[in-house]
């Protein structure tokens, strides 16, 4: 009982430490592996001595194998095949030619600079050909770069992991069985890749087919069916040929991801959570078993080995693999710099160290120490500087992205599109209603008659380069689905939608479930009502600039009108940038707010007073008035609150 409690305590400590490291990394916006390594070493034998992974025995190998399988399956599941198609040539070269270049260059560097024997040097090189999706994925979420570069890094990280792991096994087999020749090693590599690919492809297709037809299963049970199916394919491939299971999991993930399952979003979320848990526990356990003395014992030669891998081998590999790719020099420099190593390198190196020691071959602990040194240097130097490098190379698309893609050709949608257009920004409308599309064309607006869920239409509309995606059809639930799909597929800088409430039951002006979807304009916008107002000419289109003096009064004044249902802020011009107003907007001094004001006066009275009855509104530069116009009725309490506050300088411009 006491022994089992000790093992249980080890796992509890590893889980708590791993998740704590993830939380801290999320808060500080740095790669989580940084804190996972720190926590692992601090809790290990060279630190507080609380974690002793060696006590898990063979169980550690089981945890490593199953966790890596889940991680690689999740990586394949999240691969965007459309994006990969645009960089397929470069990706193929990086996985094949790039692997060979890294193997040869890394081996020579480890031998000449690190003074390792040739066999151990090439084993090290085989272990570090991978780039690690567990590091690349979180890194690209924090450092936004253009889609081609992101697709290349993500695709390489997922596809090269099983190749590198299998290559490492082949090199290890060659070392342990010295009589085996080069031809046997190549055949072994091909067999493992082929068997894993076939099993993963067929198994993934059958799994996707079953999930589409198994309507009797709940969503939660379907997630577990996928998990069991993935582990079954992994075990089957491993039974037929050792180490072919990793390729099977990657291919199965790609096939299932391409099956267009209705529950795909929930499945990705579930597998993503398992991956975070697996990575957290593995890195803490493996780094806790690392001897810091063995890292320092490597000497400066090993540091130079890693630096040569980062600054010579990787740039040469990227240059040759992207020779005719159409990538510019900025993109190639970023690809050359970003190649952090991750969990596959660490886990396989830890297992190899045990196998080499059991066979009486020197170098096992040194290999493990050198691989962890590589992980540390690449993660700290490349991961922590990625944001700065991307900014220096001007690869961040969010900083200068303008324009909008608007789903919904209703009167309010067309009005907002014209406002963007009048500011000189590109705007595209999408709608399935032919009559609404025809009206948009009459107003010289670019429009697509299609569904906002059609990825090809969104790509043709230019969603990859715009700054804003706005979903504002008459159906709020549809708008939320459209916006979440846009985030998952394209991740535009700003995603806003008109929807009734937060699906999690939170306040309506919060982000929805951390999907980066903001509620547009105001909480609970009655879009049908405002469309009717526009058609009937019962609105004024105005603009007001918030001043530093009297800012609190202006904010309160606007909020009173919004609560009364008399005003809707549409756009905000801030520091020269035009953006859609969101319900959780914090207005700042010097913001220029373009808004719609309900004007219920009869059309005849409006004509007599000089007002326009046309639905084609435009912001007019009229003389400044003392206050923002208040339309009756307004909540009496709100007006009294405003009246009792000191009046500051205000400016408002409205259409007469």
LINFENCOR-V133519 format. One record per residue. N is the residue number from 1. SS is DSSP state (@ for helix, = for strand, . for the rest). OMEGA is omega in radians with two decimals (NA if undefined). NEAR is the number of other C-alpha atoms within 10 Angstrom. Layout:
BEGIN
((N;SS;OMEGA;NEAR) (N;SS;OMEGA;NEAR))
END
This chain:
BEGIN
((1;.;-3.11;5) (2;@;3.13;7) (3;@;3.13;9) (4;@;3.11;9) (5;@;3.13;10) (6;@;3.12;14) (7;@;3.10;16) (8;@;-3.14;13) (9;@;3.10;14) (10;@;-3.13;18) (11;@;3.12;17) (12;@;3.13;13) (13;@;-3.13;17) (14;@;-3.14;26) (15;@;-3.12;19) (16;@;3.14;14) (17;@;-3.12;21) (18;@;-3.14;28) (19;@;3.08;19) (20;@;3.10;17) (21;@;3.11;24) (22;@;-3.13;23) (23;@;-3.13;14) (24;@;3.14;15) (25;@;3.10;17) (26;@;-3.12;14) (27;@;-3.09;9) (28;@;3.11;10) (29;.;3.06;15) (30;.;3.12;23) (31;.;-3.05;26) (32;@;-3.10;27) (33;@;3.12;28) (34;@;-3.10;19) (35;@;3.06;22) (36;@;3.10;30) (37;@;-3.13;24) (38;@;-3.13;17) (39;@;-3.13;22) (40;@;3.13;29) (41;@;-3.11;25) (42;@;-3.12;18) (43;@;-3.08;23) (44;.;-3.06;23) (45;.;3.12;18) (46;.;3.13;17) (47;.;-3.10;15) (48;.;3.11;10) (49;.;-3.14;12) (50;.;-3.11;17) (51;.;3.11;26) (52;.;-3.06;17) (53;@;-3.12;22) (54;@;3.11;13) (55;@;3.12;13) (56;@;3.10;17) (57;.;3.14;9) (58;@;3.13;9) (59;@;3.10;12) (60;@;3.12;18) (61;@;3.12;15) (62;@;3.12;12) (63;@;3.14;16) (64;@;-3.07;24) (65;@;-3.10;19) (66;@;-3.14;15) (67;@;3.12;23) (68;@;3.10;24) (69;@;3.12;26) (70;@;-3.13;25) (71;@;-3.12;27) (72;@;3.07;30) (73;@;3.13;31) (74;@;3.08;28) (75;@;3.10;30) (76;@;-3.14;27) (77;@;-3.07;25) (78;.;3.12;22) (79;.;3.10;21) (80;.;-3.05;16) (81;@;3.11;16) (82;@;3.11;13) (83;@;3.13;18) (84;@;3.12;21) (85;@;-3.13;12) (86;@;-3.12;15) (87;.;-3.02;20) (88;@;-3.13;17) (89;@;3.14;14) (90;@;3.14;24) (91;@;3.11;25) (92;@;-3.14;19) (93;@;-3.13;19) (94;@;-3.12;25) (95;@;-3.11;22) (96;.;-3.13;14) (97;@;3.13;17) (98;@;3.09;25) (99;@;3.13;22) (100;@;-3.14;17) (101;@;3.13;21) (102;@;3.12;24) (103;@;-3.12;24) (104;@;-3.12;16) (105;@;3.12;22) (106;@;3.11;28) (107;@;3.13;26) (108;@;3.12;20) (109;@;-3.14;26) (110;@;-3.14;28) (111;@;-3.05;21) (112;@;-3.11;15) (113;.;-3.12;17) (114;.;3.11;21) (115;.;3.04;16) (116;.;3.01;21) (117;.;-3.06;14) (118;@;-3.09;14) (119;@;3.14;15) (120;@;3.14;23) (121;@;-3.14;23) (122;@;3.04;26) (123;@;3.07;26) (124;@;-3.12;26) (125;@;3.12;29) (126;@;-3.13;28) (127;@;-3.05;29) (128;.;3.04;32) (129;.;-3.12;29) (130;.;3.11;28) (131;.;2.99;27) (132;.;3.10;27) (133;@;-3.14;28) (134;@;3.08;25) (135;@;-3.10;23) (136;@;-3.09;25) (137;@;3.11;18) (138;@;-3.13;17) (139;@;-3.12;22) (140;@;3.04;19) (141;@;-3.13;13) (142;@;-3.12;14) (143;.;-3.09;20) (144;.;3.06;21) (145;.;-3.09;22) (146;.;-2.92;16) (147;@;-3.13;18) (148;@;3.13;16) (149;@;3.14;20) (150;@;3.14;21) (151;@;3.13;24) (152;@;-3.11;20) (153;@;3.13;23) (154;@;3.14;26) (155;@;3.11;27) (156;@;-3.11;25) (157;@;-3.11;28) (158;@;-3.01;29) (159;@;-3.07;25) (160;@;-3.13;25) (161;@;3.10;29) (162;@;3.10;28) (163;@;3.14;24) (164;@;-3.14;24) (165;@;3.13;25) (166;@;3.10;26) (167;@;3.12;27) (168;@;3.11;26) (169;@;3.13;22) (170;@;3.12;23) (171;@;3.12;24) (172;@;3.09;21) (173;@;3.13;15) (174;@;3.12;18) (175;@;-3.10;17) (176;@;3.12;14) (177;.;-3.01;10) (178;.;-3.13;9) (179;.;-3.14;9) (180;.;-3.10;12) (181;.;-3.13;10) (182;@;-3.13;12) (183;@;3.12;9) (184;@;3.12;14) (185;@;3.14;18) (186;@;3.11;13) (187;@;3.12;12) (188;@;3.11;18) (189;@;-3.13;20) (190;@;3.13;16) (191;@;-3.12;14) (192;@;3.13;26) (193;@;-3.11;22) (194;@;-3.14;15) (195;@;3.13;19) (196;@;-3.14;30) (197;@;-3.13;22) (198;@;-3.13;16) (199;@;3.13;22) (200;@;-3.13;31) (201;@;-3.13;23) (202;@;-3.13;15) (203;@;3.11;24) (204;@;3.11;28) (205;@;3.11;20) (206;@;3.14;16) (207;@;3.10;19) (208;@;3.13;19) (209;@;3.13;14) (210;@;-3.10;14) (211;@;3.12;21) (212;@;-3.07;14) (213;@;-3.08;9) (214;.;-3.13;10) (215;.;-3.10;10) (216;.;-3.12;9) (217;.;3.04;12) (218;.;-3.11;9) (219;@;3.14;15) (220;@;-3.14;12) (221;@;3.09;11) (222;@;3.08;19) (223;@;3.14;21) (224;@;3.06;14) (225;@;3.11;16) (226;@;3.13;20) (227;@;3.14;17) (228;@;3.13;12) (229;@;3.12;18) (230;@;3.12;25) (231;@;3.09;19) (232;@;3.10;15) (233;@;3.10;23) (234;@;-3.14;29) (235;@;3.12;21) (236;@;3.14;18) (237;@;3.13;25) (238;@;3.12;18) (239;@;-3.12;12) (240;@;3.14;13) (241;.;-3.09;16) (242;.;3.11;15) (243;.;3.04;25) (244;.;-3.10;30) (245;@;-3.12;31) (246;@;3.09;33) (247;@;3.12;32) (248;@;-3.12;35) (249;@;3.13;37) (250;@;-3.12;32) (251;@;3.11;28) (252;@;3.10;34) (253;@;3.12;27) (254;@;-3.10;25) (255;@;3.12;23) (256;@;3.12;26) (257;@;-3.14;25) (258;.;-3.07;19) (259;.;3.14;16) (260;.;3.12;11) (261;.;3.10;14) (262;.;-3.10;11) (263;.;-3.02;14) (264;@;-3.11;16) (265;@;3.12;12) (266;@;3.13;14) (267;@;3.13;22) (268;@;3.13;17) (269;@;-3.13;13) (270;@;-3.14;16) (271;@;3.08;22) (272;@;3.10;19) (273;@;3.08;13) (274;@;3.14;17) (275;@;3.12;22) (276;@;3.12;18) (277;@;-3.13;17) (278;@;3.13;22) (279;@;-3.10;28) (280;@;-3.10;27) (281;@;-3.09;25) (282;@;-3.09;26) (283;@;3.13;26) (284;@;-3.13;31) (285;@;-3.07;33) (286;@;3.13;26) (287;@;3.08;25) (288;@;-3.14;29) (289;.;-3.10;20) (290;.;3.07;22) (291;.;3.13;18) (292;@;3.12;17) (293;@;3.14;10) (294;@;3.09;15) (295;@;3.13;20) (296;@;-3.14;14) (297;.;-3.14;12) (298;.;3.13;17) (299;.;-3.09;11) (300;@;3.14;11) (301;@;3.13;17) (302;@;3.07;26) (303;@;3.11;20) (304;@;3.09;15) (305;@;-3.14;23) (306;@;3.13;25) (307;@;3.09;16) (308;@;3.09;17) (309;@;-3.08;26) (310;@;-2.97;22) (311;@;-3.14;12) (312;@;-3.04;16) (313;@;-3.12;21) (314;@;3.10;22) (315;@;3.10;19) (316;@;3.13;16) (317;@;-3.12;20) (318;@;-3.13;22) (319;@;-3.12;17) (320;@;-3.07;15) (321;@;-3.14;21) (322;.;-3.02;20) (323;.;-3.11;12) (324;.;-3.03;10) (325;.;-3.05;15) (326;.;3.07;10) (327;.;3.11;14) (328;.;-3.04;9) (329;@;3.11;11) (330;@;3.14;15) (331;@;-3.13;19) (332;@;3.11;17) (333;@;3.13;16) (334;@;3.09;22) (335;@;-3.13;19) (336;@;-3.07;19) (337;@;-3.04;20) (338;.;3.06;23) (339;.;-3.12;26) (340;.;3.12;26) (341;.;-3.01;28) (342;.;-2.93;28) (343;@;-3.11;27) (344;@;3.09;29) (345;@;-3.09;26) (346;@;-3.07;24) (347;@;-3.13;26) (348;@;3.11;22) (349;@;3.13;28) (350;@;3.12;25) (351;@;-3.13;17) (352;@;3.12;22) (353;@;3.11;19) (354;@;-3.11;13) (355;@;-3.13;15) (356;@;3.13;18) (357;@;3.12;13) (358;@;3.13;11) (359;.;3.12;10) (360;.;3.14;9) (361;.;-3.14;13) (362;.;3.06;13) (363;.;-3.10;18) (364;@;3.14;21) (365;@;3.12;20) (366;@;3.10;19) (367;@;3.14;26) (368;@;3.14;27) (369;@;-3.12;26) (370;@;3.10;24) (371;@;3.11;27) (372;@;3.05;24) (373;@;3.09;19) (374;@;3.10;25) (375;@;-3.11;26) (376;@;-3.08;20) (377;@;-3.12;18) (378;@;-3.13;23) (379;@;-3.10;26) (380;@;-3.08;17) (381;@;-3.08;15) (382;@;-3.09;18) (383;@;-3.09;26) (384;.;3.14;16) (385;.;-3.06;15) (386;@;-3.12;22) (387;@;3.14;20) (388;@;3.14;11) (389;@;3.12;19) (390;@;3.12;20) (391;@;3.13;15) (392;@;-3.14;12) (393;.;3.11;15) (394;.;-3.14;15) (395;.;-3.13;20) (396;.;-3.07;17) (397;.;-3.05;20) (398;.;-3.01;17) (399;.;-3.06;12) (400;.;-3.08;12) (401;.;3.11;18) (402;=;3.10;20) (403;=;-3.05;23) (404;=;2.91;29) (405;=;-3.07;26) (406;=;3.07;27) (407;=;-3.10;28) (408;.;-3.11;26) (409;.;3.08;30) (410;.;-3.09;24) (411;@;3.14;22) (412;@;3.10;22) (413;@;3.13;22) (414;@;3.11;23) (415;@;-3.14;21) (416;@;3.11;19) (417;@;3.13;25) (418;@;3.12;22) (419;@;3.05;20) (420;@;-3.08;21) (421;@;-3.14;17) (422;@;3.06;12) (423;.;3.11;11) (424;.;-3.14;11) (425;.;3.13;17) (426;.;3.13;19) (427;=;-3.14;25) (428;=;3.10;26) (429;=;3.10;27) (430;=;3.11;26) (431;=;3.11;21) (432;.;-3.10;15) (433;.;-3.10;14) (434;@;-3.13;13) (435;@;3.12;13) (436;@;3.11;19) (437;@;3.13;24) (438;@;3.10;15) (439;@;3.11;16) (440;@;3.11;26) (441;@;3.10;15) (442;@;3.11;10) (443;.;3.09;14) (444;.;3.08;11) (445;.;3.10;20) (446;=;-3.02;16) (447;=;3.04;23) (448;=;3.06;22) (449;=;-3.07;17) (450;.;3.08;17) (451;.;3.09;16) (452;.;3.07;27) (453;.;-3.12;15) (454;.;-3.06;11) (455;@;-3.13;16) (456;@;3.10;11) (457;@;3.11;16) (458;@;3.10;22) (459;@;3.13;12) (460;@;3.10;11) (461;@;3.09;21) (462;.;-3.10;16) (463;.;-3.11;23) (464;.;-3.06;20) (465;.;-3.10;21) (466;=;3.14;23) (467;=;-3.03;23) (468;=;2.94;23) (469;=;-3.09;27) (470;=;3.07;27) (471;=;-3.08;31) (472;.;2.99;25) (473;.;-3.13;26) (474;.;-3.11;17) (475;.;-3.09;15) (476;@;3.14;20) (477;@;3.09;15) (478;@;3.13;18) (479;@;-3.13;23) (480;@;3.10;26) (481;@;3.12;16) (482;@;-3.11;24) (483;@;3.13;27) (484;@;3.09;23) (485;@;3.11;18) (486;@;3.11;23) (487;@;-3.08;18) (488;@;-3.05;13) (489;@;-2.98;14) (490;.;3.13;17) (491;.;3.06;20) (492;.;-3.13;22) (493;.;-3.12;20) (494;=;3.13;19) (495;=;-3.13;26) (496;=;-3.11;27) (497;=;3.04;28) (498;.;3.12;29) (499;.;-2.98;28) (500;.;-3.05;17) (501;.;3.04;19) (502;.;-3.11;17) (503;.;3.11;13) (504;.;3.13;9) (505;.;3.13;9) (506;.;3.10;12) (507;.;-3.02;13) (508;.;-3.11;20) (509;.;3.06;19) (510;.;2.99;18) (511;.;-3.09;17) (512;.;2.99;20) (513;.;3.08;13) (514;.;3.09;8) (515;.;-3.14;14) (516;.;3.05;19) (517;=;3.13;22) (518;=;3.06;28) (519;=;-3.03;30) (520;=;2.95;26) (521;.;-3.08;23) (522;.;3.07;24) (523;.;3.03;20) (524;.;-3.13;16) (525;.;3.04;19) (526;.;-2.99;15) (527;@;3.12;20) (528;@;3.13;14) (529;@;-3.11;9) (530;@;3.02;22) (531;@;3.11;16) (532;@;3.11;15) (533;@;-3.10;21) (534;@;-3.12;23) (535;@;-3.10;16) (536;.;3.10;15) (537;.;-3.10;23) (538;.;-3.14;22) (539;=;2.94;25) (540;=;3.10;23) (541;=;-3.06;24) (542;=;3.10;24) (543;=;3.09;24) (544;=;3.13;21) (545;=;-3.14;20) (546;.;-3.12;23) (547;.;3.10;18) (548;.;3.10;15) (549;.;-3.13;13) (550;.;-3.09;16) (551;@;-3.11;20) (552;@;3.13;19) (553;@;-3.12;21) (554;@;3.10;25) (555;@;-3.13;15) (556;@;-3.14;16) (557;@;3.13;20) (558;@;-3.12;18) (559;@;3.11;17) (560;@;3.12;22) (561;@;3.13;24) (562;@;-3.14;19) (563;@;3.12;15) (564;.;-3.13;16) (565;.;-3.09;19) (566;.;-3.07;21) (567;=;3.06;24) (568;=;3.04;22) (569;=;-3.08;23) (570;=;-3.05;22) (571;=;3.06;22) (572;=;3.04;23) (573;=;-3.05;16) (574;=;3.13;15) (575;.;3.08;9) (576;.;-3.12;9) (577;=;3.13;11) (578;=;-3.14;20) (579;=;3.13;19) (580;=;3.11;26) (581;.;3.11;24) (582;=;-3.05;24) (583;.;-3.13;21) (584;.;-3.06;17) (585;.;3.00;15) (586;.;-3.07;8) (587;.;-3.08;17) (588;.;3.07;15) (589;.;-3.14;14) (590;.;3.00;15) (591;.;3.02;17) (592;=;-3.04;22) (593;=;3.03;23) (594;=;-2.98;24) (595;=;2.97;22) (596;=;3.12;26) (597;=;3.12;25) (598;=;3.13;22) (599;.;-3.00;20) (600;.;-3.11;16) (601;.;3.10;11) (602;.;-3.08;12) (603;@;-3.12;17) (604;@;3.11;12) (605;@;3.13;10) (606;@;3.13;17) (607;@;-3.13;11) (608;@;-3.13;9) (609;.;3.09;10) (610;.;3.14;10) (611;.;3.13;15) (612;.;3.10;19) (613;.;-3.12;18) (614;.;3.10;12) (615;.;3.13;15) (616;.;-3.07;14) (617;.;3.06;19) (618;.;3.10;15) (619;.;-3.11;18) (620;.;3.11;13) (621;.;-3.14;12) (622;.;3.12;12) (623;.;3.14;10) (624;.;3.03;13) (625;.;-3.00;12) (626;.;-3.06;12) (627;.;2.98;16) (628;.;-3.09;19) (629;.;3.10;15) (630;.;3.14;17) (631;.;3.12;15) (632;.;-0.03;13) (633;.;3.03;10) (634;.;-3.12;16) (635;.;-3.04;13) (636;@;-3.12;12) (637;@;-3.13;10) (638;@;-3.14;16) (639;@;3.14;15) (640;@;3.12;10) (641;@;-3.13;13) (642;@;-3.09;18) (643;@;-3.11;12) (644;.;-3.13;9) (645;.;3.11;12) (646;.;-3.11;9) (647;.;3.07;16) (648;.;3.12;16) (649;.;-3.13;14) (650;.;3.11;20) (651;=;3.10;18) (652;=;3.10;20) (653;=;-3.12;21) (654;.;3.05;23) (655;.;-3.11;18) (656;.;NA;14))
END
